[in-house]
Amino acid sequence: MLVGASPRRVAIVGGVRIPFARGNGAYAQVGNQDMLIAALRGVVDRFALQGQRLDDVAAGAVMKHSSQWNLTRESVLGCGLAAETPGLDLQRACGTSLEAAILLGNKIALGQIDCAIAGGVDTASDPPVVYPKSFQQRLLRSYRGKTAAERIGPWLGLRLKDLRPVLPGVTEPRTGLSMGESTELMVKTWGITRAEQDQLALESHQKAAAAYAAGFYKDLVREYLGLTQDNNIRSDTTLEKLGKLRPAFDTSGAGSLTAGNSTPLTDGASAVLLASEAWARERNMPVLAFLTYGKVAAVDFFEKKEGLLMAPAYAVPRMLNDAHYALQDFDFYEIHEAFAGQVLCTLKAWADPSFCRDKLGLPGPLGTIDRAKLNVKGGSLAIGHPFAATGTRIVATLAKILDEYKAKRGLISVCTAGGMGVTAILER
C-alpha cells in the first residue's frame, strides 16, 4: 500500500454539469476550458467550496488544442477553488471522466487524499485544426535557418495543397472505419434490427424529457450561455419520425444506424465531487453513494475482428467476478448509448451462451437485465455525448438515482474509441 493499511470507502457527494449542446450550436464560440471551468464552478458553488484547497482535480478532453496541455490545472485556477489545488489531465477516449473518478477514488481509498473532483469536457465546435506535414516541415526549416536565404528558401516551393487544413479524424487509424461504420458491422454480426435500435432511441428521449419535467436534473444541470437543459432531447419524437431517417454510415441499403439512433456530435462538461466518508460527514455534505469497483478492458478489433465497441462486454463480467455479484444484482444500469446498436449488441452478448463460454470463459450466460432499470433518466442518445464528459455525467446521475430511490447498487458501462471499455459499480 502506498499509504493506508486498509482501504477507505469512496463517497460520491454530488455532481454538476452544464447542459449538453449539439455541436456548432449554442457553445460554438467557447471551448474546452470555458466549459470545464463552468462545470467545476458549478461544483464549487453547490458545495460552498469557494477559496478552499482540494487535494486533487482530474479531468480531460478527447478533442483539444495543443495549447491546452495543462487544461485541468488552468480550469482549476479559474473555477473559484484555492490556487493551491492541483490539476491533472488524462484521457481514455469516451471513458475519460469515469477513468478520472476511478483514479481519484483509488487515491481516496488508499488514504493519499481526502477530497477531489473528477470531470471531463469536449467540444465538437472548436476542434484543433492543423496544417499538413509538408507545411509544418517548411515552417520548421525556415525557423531553423541561420541566414535570410535559409529562412526564406523553404517558402519558395509553397503550394496551395500545403495550406489545406487537416481536421481531426473520427476514424480508427488501424481500420480506417468510423465508429458508426464499425458499429454497423457489430449490429450485422449480432442480428440487431433497425426497429430495435429506434425503439431504444425513442425510450432514451422519453425518459430524459420526463426526468427534466419532474425536476430530476434541477440540481445536476447548471444554466450556461442561456441553455437550461440539453438541447438534443426530442420529447415529441416517435417511432414513425425515427423510421423516416436515412442510414448514416452504410448507404448500401443494408444500413440501420441513423442520426436518430446514434449520438450527435456534442459540446459539454461535467464534474463530480468525491471524498472520504469522514471528510464529507465532517462538513455535513451528502453522501449519495459509494464508488466501490471499477474495471477496464480492451478488444482486438483489427486482427481478431472483434467488435470495436464490445470491450464493456468483457469488462463488466470481470468486474462482477471481483465484486461477487451477478448481472441481475443491480437496481439500475447506466450503459452509455454511443449507438443504440452498441447497447443492444452488449446486452445480446451477455445473454449468449456461446459468447459467454468461448469469449468470457464462463460456464453459462450472464443472462438478461430488466430493461425498465436501464438508463431510467435518459441516456446519451437523448442527452448527447461530449466524449470525455459522459463518464462523470453518468456517475452524478446514478448516485442521485440510488439516493432518491434508496436503492442498493447500480452498474456503469462505457464503451470507447480504440476498442476499450470502462465500467464501475456504485453502491449505497
matplotlib code that plots the C-alpha trace (Angstrom):
import matplotlib.pyplot as plt

x = [0.0, 1.3, -0.3, -3.1, -3.2, -6.9, -9.0, -11.5, -14.9, -15.1, -18.1, -19.9, -21.0, -22.7, -22.0, -22.8, -22.7, -23.6, -26.4, -25.1, -25.5, -25.4, -22.1, -21.7, -24.7, -25.1, -21.5, -19.9, -18.0, -16.5, -14.0, -13.0, -11.5, -14.6, -16.9, -14.8, -14.5, -18.3, -18.8, -16.1, -17.5, -20.9, -19.5, -17.7, -20.9, -23.2, -21.0, -19.6, -16.0, -15.0, -11.4, -10.9, -8.0, -9.0, -6.4, -6.7, -8.8, -8.5, -10.2, -9.6, -10.8, -10.5, -10.5, -8.2, -5.7, -2.0, -2.1, -4.4, -1.7, -2.5, -6.2, -7.4, -4.9, -5.8, -9.5, -9.0, -7.3, -10.5, -13.2, -13.1, -11.0, -7.8, -4.9, -3.1, -5.5, -3.6, -4.9, -4.3, -5.0, -5.8, -7.6, -9.1, -11.4, -15.1, -14.3, -12.0, -14.1, -15.1, -11.5, -10.7, -13.3, -11.8, -8.2, -9.2, -11.3, -8.3, -6.3, -9.0, -9.4, -5.6, -5.6, -3.4, -6.1, -9.4, -11.3, -11.2, -13.2, -13.3, -14.5, -14.4, -15.2, -15.3, -16.2, -17.2, -17.4, -13.8, -11.7, -7.9, -7.3, -3.7, -1.9, -0.3, 3.1, 4.5, 3.6, 4.9, 8.3, 8.6, 7.8, 10.4, 13.1, 12.5, 12.6, 16.0, 17.5, 20.6, 20.6, 17.9, 18.2, 17.8, 14.7, 13.1, 14.2, 11.7, 8.7, 9.7, 8.3, 5.0, 1.9, -1.8, -2.1, 0.3, -2.3, -5.2, -6.4, -6.5, -9.4, -9.3, -10.2, -13.1, -11.8, -9.8, -6.2, -5.9, -9.1, -9.9, -13.5, -15.5, -17.2, -20.5, -19.2, -17.7, -21.0, -22.8, -20.5, -21.4, -25.2, -25.0, -22.9, -25.4, -28.5, -29.8, -32.6, -33.4, -36.6, -34.9, -32.4, -35.1, -37.1, -34.2, -33.6, -37.3, -37.1, -34.0, -35.7, -38.9, -37.0, -34.8, -37.8, -39.8, -36.8, -36.5, -40.3, -40.1, -37.3, -34.7, -32.0, -32.6, -29.5, -27.4, -27.5, -26.3, -27.5, -24.8, -25.0, -28.7, -29.3, -31.1, -31.3, -29.7, -30.9, -30.8, -33.7, -36.7, -39.8, -42.0, -40.2, -41.9, -41.0, -42.5, -40.3, -37.2, -38.1, -38.0, -34.4, -31.9, -29.0, -25.9, -23.0, -24.0, -26.0, -26.0, -29.5, -28.3, -27.5, -29.5, -27.7, -29.2, -28.8, -31.7, -30.3, -26.7, -25.4, -24.8, -21.6, -22.0, -20.3, -20.4, -18.7, -19.4, -17.8, -18.4, -17.1, -15.6, -14.3, -13.6, -16.7, -15.2, -14.3, -17.9, -19.5, -17.4, -18.6, -22.3, -22.1, -24.4, -23.1, -25.3, -23.5, -20.0, -17.8, -16.8, -15.5, -14.0, -12.6, -11.2, -10.9, -9.9, -10.6, -8.6, -10.8, -8.2, -6.5, -9.2, -12.0, -13.8, -16.5, -14.9, -17.3, -17.6, -15.0, -17.6, -19.0, -15.6, -15.0, -18.4, -18.1, -14.6, -15.8, -18.7, -16.2, -14.3, -17.4, -19.0, -22.2, -24.4, -25.5, -29.0, -27.9, -28.4, -31.2, -30.2, -28.0, -26.3, -25.0, -23.6, -25.6, -22.9, -25.2, -28.4, -26.9, -23.9, -26.0, -28.1, -25.1, -23.7, -26.9, -27.2, -23.7, -24.3, -27.3, -25.5, -24.2, -21.5, -20.1, -20.0, -18.4, -15.9, -15.1, -15.6, -14.7, -17.9, -19.9, -23.1, -24.5, -24.6, -28.2, -30.5, -31.3, -34.7, -34.8, -37.0, -33.9, -31.8, -30.9, -34.0, -33.4, -32.4, -29.1, -26.6, -28.8, -31.1, -28.8, -25.8, -22.2, -19.4, -16.8, -14.8, -17.8, -20.1, -18.5, -19.0, -22.4, -23.4, -21.7, -23.5, -26.8, -26.6, -25.5, -28.6, -30.8, -29.6, -30.1, -33.6, -34.8, -33.0, -31.6, -28.6, -26.4, -26.0, -23.7, -22.0, -20.7, -19.0, -17.5, -14.7, -12.8, -9.8, -11.7, -11.8, -14.4, -14.6, -17.0, -17.8, -20.2, -21.9, -23.5, -25.3]
y = [0.0, 3.4, 5.0, 3.2, -0.2, -0.7, 0.8, 3.5, 3.9, 6.5, 8.8, 10.4, 13.8, 15.0, 16.4, 19.3, 19.7, 22.3, 21.4, 19.3, 21.1, 19.9, 20.7, 24.0, 25.5, 27.1, 26.7, 27.4, 30.4, 28.8, 25.9, 23.2, 25.5, 27.7, 24.8, 22.9, 26.0, 26.3, 22.7, 22.9, 26.2, 24.6, 22.0, 24.8, 26.8, 23.9, 22.7, 26.0, 25.3, 28.8, 29.5, 26.0, 23.8, 20.3, 17.5, 17.0, 17.6, 15.2, 15.7, 15.6, 16.1, 13.9, 16.8, 19.6, 22.1, 21.6, 24.9, 23.1, 20.8, 21.9, 22.1, 20.9, 22.9, 26.1, 25.4, 24.8, 28.3, 29.8, 28.0, 29.5, 26.8, 27.8, 28.2, 25.5, 22.9, 20.6, 19.6, 16.5, 15.9, 12.4, 10.8, 7.4, 8.4, 8.3, 6.8, 9.7, 11.2, 7.8, 6.8, 10.0, 9.1, 5.7, 7.1, 9.6, 7.0, 4.8, 7.6, 8.3, 4.6, 4.4, 7.4, 9.5, 12.2, 13.1, 15.0, 15.6, 16.5, 14.3, 15.7, 15.8, 18.1, 18.0, 20.2, 19.4, 23.1, 24.1, 21.2, 21.6, 22.4, 21.8, 22.1, 19.3, 17.9, 19.5, 23.0, 22.1, 21.0, 24.2, 26.2, 24.4, 24.6, 28.3, 28.6, 26.8, 29.0, 30.9, 33.3, 35.3, 32.9, 29.8, 31.4, 32.4, 29.4, 26.8, 29.1, 29.3, 25.9, 26.5, 25.0, 25.6, 22.0, 22.8, 25.1, 22.7, 22.3, 18.9, 18.3, 15.7, 12.3, 10.3, 7.0, 4.3, 4.5, 0.7, 0.0, 3.3, 2.9, 5.4, 4.4, 4.3, 2.1, -0.2, -0.4, -1.3, -4.4, -5.2, -5.0, -7.1, -9.7, -9.8, -9.5, -6.2, -4.8, -1.1, -1.4, -2.4, 0.5, 3.0, 1.8, 2.2, 5.7, 6.6, 5.4, 7.4, 10.7, 9.9, 9.1, 12.2, 14.5, 13.0, 13.4, 17.1, 17.6, 16.0, 18.3, 15.5, 17.4, 20.7, 20.4, 18.4, 20.8, 24.4, 27.0, 28.0, 30.6, 30.7, 26.9, 25.3, 21.8, 19.5, 20.7, 17.4, 15.9, 15.4, 14.9, 14.8, 12.2, 9.0, 5.7, 7.0, 10.0, 7.9, 5.4, 8.0, 8.9, 7.6, 5.3, 7.5, 5.1, 2.3, 3.7, 0.4, -0.4, -2.7, 0.0, 0.5, 3.3, 6.7, 10.2, 9.2, 6.1, 7.4, 10.1, 13.5, 15.5, 17.3, 20.1, 20.0, 19.4, 17.6, 17.2, 15.2, 15.7, 12.6, 12.3, 10.0, 9.4, 11.2, 14.3, 14.6, 13.9, 16.4, 19.1, 18.0, 17.1, 14.5, 11.0, 9.8, 6.6, 5.0, 4.2, 0.5, -1.2, -0.2, -2.1, -1.5, -3.9, -3.8, -5.9, -6.8, -5.1, -5.2, -8.6, -10.8, -8.6, -8.2, -5.5, -2.1, -1.2, -4.6, -4.1, -3.5, -6.9, -8.2, -5.6, -6.0, -9.8, -9.3, -6.6, -8.8, -11.5, -9.0, -8.0, -11.5, -10.1, -11.5, -9.3, -9.2, -8.0, -4.3, -1.9, 0.3, 0.1, 3.0, 1.8, 4.6, 4.9, 5.7, 4.0, 2.1, -0.8, -0.9, -1.2, -3.9, -5.9, -5.8, -7.0, -9.8, -10.9, -11.3, -13.5, -15.6, -19.0, -19.3, -15.8, -16.2, -19.7, -19.1, -15.4, -14.9, -18.3, -18.6, -21.8, -20.2, -16.9, -13.8, -13.5, -10.6, -7.4, -5.8, -3.1, -1.0, -0.4, 0.8, 4.5, 5.5, 9.2, 9.1, 8.2, 9.6, 9.2, 11.9, 13.9, 13.9, 12.7, 15.2, 12.4, 13.0, 14.4, 11.4, 9.4, 11.8, 12.8, 9.2, 8.9, 12.0, 10.9, 7.3, 8.4, 10.7, 7.9, 5.5, 8.1, 9.1, 5.5, 4.2, 1.5, -0.7, -0.6, 0.4, -0.5, 1.8, 0.7, 3.0, 1.9, 4.0, 4.5, 2.3, -0.8, -0.1, -0.1, 1.5, 0.2, 0.8, -0.1, 2.4, 1.3, 2.8]
z = [0.0, -0.9, 2.2, 4.1, 5.5, 4.8, 2.0, 2.9, 1.3, -1.6, -1.2, -4.1, -2.7, -5.9, -9.4, -11.6, -15.4, -17.9, -20.4, -23.3, -26.6, -30.2, -31.9, -33.8, -31.9, -28.5, -27.5, -30.9, -29.5, -26.4, -25.9, -23.6, -20.9, -20.7, -20.3, -17.9, -15.7, -15.8, -14.6, -11.9, -10.7, -10.5, -8.1, -6.1, -5.8, -5.0, -2.2, -0.9, -1.8, -2.8, -1.8, -0.4, -1.3, -2.6, -2.7, -6.5, -9.6, -12.5, -15.9, -19.6, -23.1, -26.2, -28.7, -27.5, -28.8, -28.2, -26.2, -23.7, -22.5, -18.9, -19.4, -16.0, -13.9, -15.8, -15.3, -11.6, -11.4, -12.9, -11.0, -7.5, -5.7, -3.9, -6.3, -4.3, -5.7, -8.1, -11.5, -13.6, -17.3, -18.5, -21.4, -22.2, -25.0, -24.1, -20.8, -19.7, -16.8, -15.5, -15.5, -13.7, -11.0, -10.6, -10.4, -7.7, -5.9, -5.6, -4.1, -1.6, -0.8, -0.1, 2.1, -0.2, -0.5, 1.2, -1.4, -5.2, -8.2, -11.3, -14.6, -18.4, -21.2, -25.0, -27.9, -31.5, -32.2, -31.5, -32.9, -33.3, -37.0, -38.2, -41.4, -43.5, -42.5, -45.7, -44.3, -40.9, -42.3, -44.3, -41.2, -39.1, -41.8, -42.0, -38.2, -38.1, -40.8, -39.8, -42.7, -44.6, -47.5, -45.3, -43.7, -46.9, -49.1, -47.7, -48.7, -52.4, -53.0, -51.2, -52.9, -52.2, -51.1, -48.3, -46.8, -46.9, -43.2, -41.7, -39.3, -36.5, -37.8, -36.5, -37.9, -36.3, -37.6, -37.8, -39.8, -41.5, -40.3, -38.3, -35.1, -36.9, -39.6, -37.0, -35.2, -38.4, -38.6, -35.0, -35.4, -38.5, -36.6, -33.7, -35.8, -34.3, -36.3, -37.1, -35.2, -32.0, -32.3, -33.0, -30.0, -27.7, -29.0, -28.5, -24.9, -24.3, -25.4, -23.5, -20.2, -20.5, -21.2, -18.3, -15.9, -16.8, -16.4, -13.0, -11.9, -11.5, -13.2, -11.4, -9.1, -11.6, -14.5, -14.3, -16.7, -19.2, -22.1, -22.0, -22.0, -19.1, -20.4, -23.0, -26.4, -28.2, -26.3, -28.6, -26.4, -29.5, -31.4, -32.4, -34.0, -37.2, -37.2, -36.4, -39.0, -41.8, -41.2, -43.7, -42.7, -41.9, -42.3, -44.6, -47.5, -49.5, -48.4, -45.6, -43.1, -39.9, -38.0, -38.4, -36.9, -34.7, -33.1, -32.9, -30.6, -32.1, -32.0, -28.7, -26.6, -22.8, -19.5, -16.2, -12.8, -9.6, -6.1, -4.4, -0.8, 2.0, 4.1, 7.1, 5.1, 3.8, 7.2, 9.0, 6.6, 6.7, 3.0, 1.5, 0.7, -2.2, -2.9, -2.8, -5.8, -5.0, -8.1, -11.4, -14.4, -17.9, -20.8, -24.5, -27.5, -30.6, -33.3, -36.1, -36.1, -34.4, -35.8, -32.5, -32.5, -31.8, -29.0, -27.4, -24.7, -21.9, -22.6, -21.2, -18.5, -16.8, -16.1, -14.9, -12.5, -11.4, -10.6, -8.4, -6.6, -6.4, -8.0, -10.7, -13.6, -12.1, -8.7, -9.6, -9.1, -12.0, -15.1, -16.9, -20.2, -22.4, -25.6, -28.1, -30.5, -29.8, -31.7, -29.4, -26.2, -27.8, -29.0, -25.5, -23.9, -26.5, -25.9, -22.2, -22.9, -25.5, -24.1, -26.9, -26.4, -22.6, -22.9, -25.7, -25.2, -21.5, -20.2, -18.2, -17.6, -18.8, -20.0, -17.7, -18.6, -19.3, -17.4, -16.7, -19.4, -17.1, -15.0, -17.9, -18.3, -16.4, -16.7, -20.3, -22.0, -24.4, -27.4, -26.0, -23.7, -26.0, -25.8, -25.3, -25.3, -22.1, -20.2, -20.3, -17.5, -14.7, -16.1, -15.5, -12.1, -10.8, -12.3, -11.0, -7.5, -7.3, -8.5, -5.9, -3.2, -4.2, -4.8, -1.7, -3.9, -3.2, -6.2, -9.8, -12.7, -15.2, -18.6, -21.1, -24.5, -26.0, -29.2, -29.7, -28.7, -24.9, -22.2, -18.7, -16.1, -12.4, -9.6, -7.3, -4.0, -1.1]

ax = plt.figure().add_subplot(projection="3d")
ax.plot(x, y, z, "-o")
ax.set_aspect("equal")
plt.show()
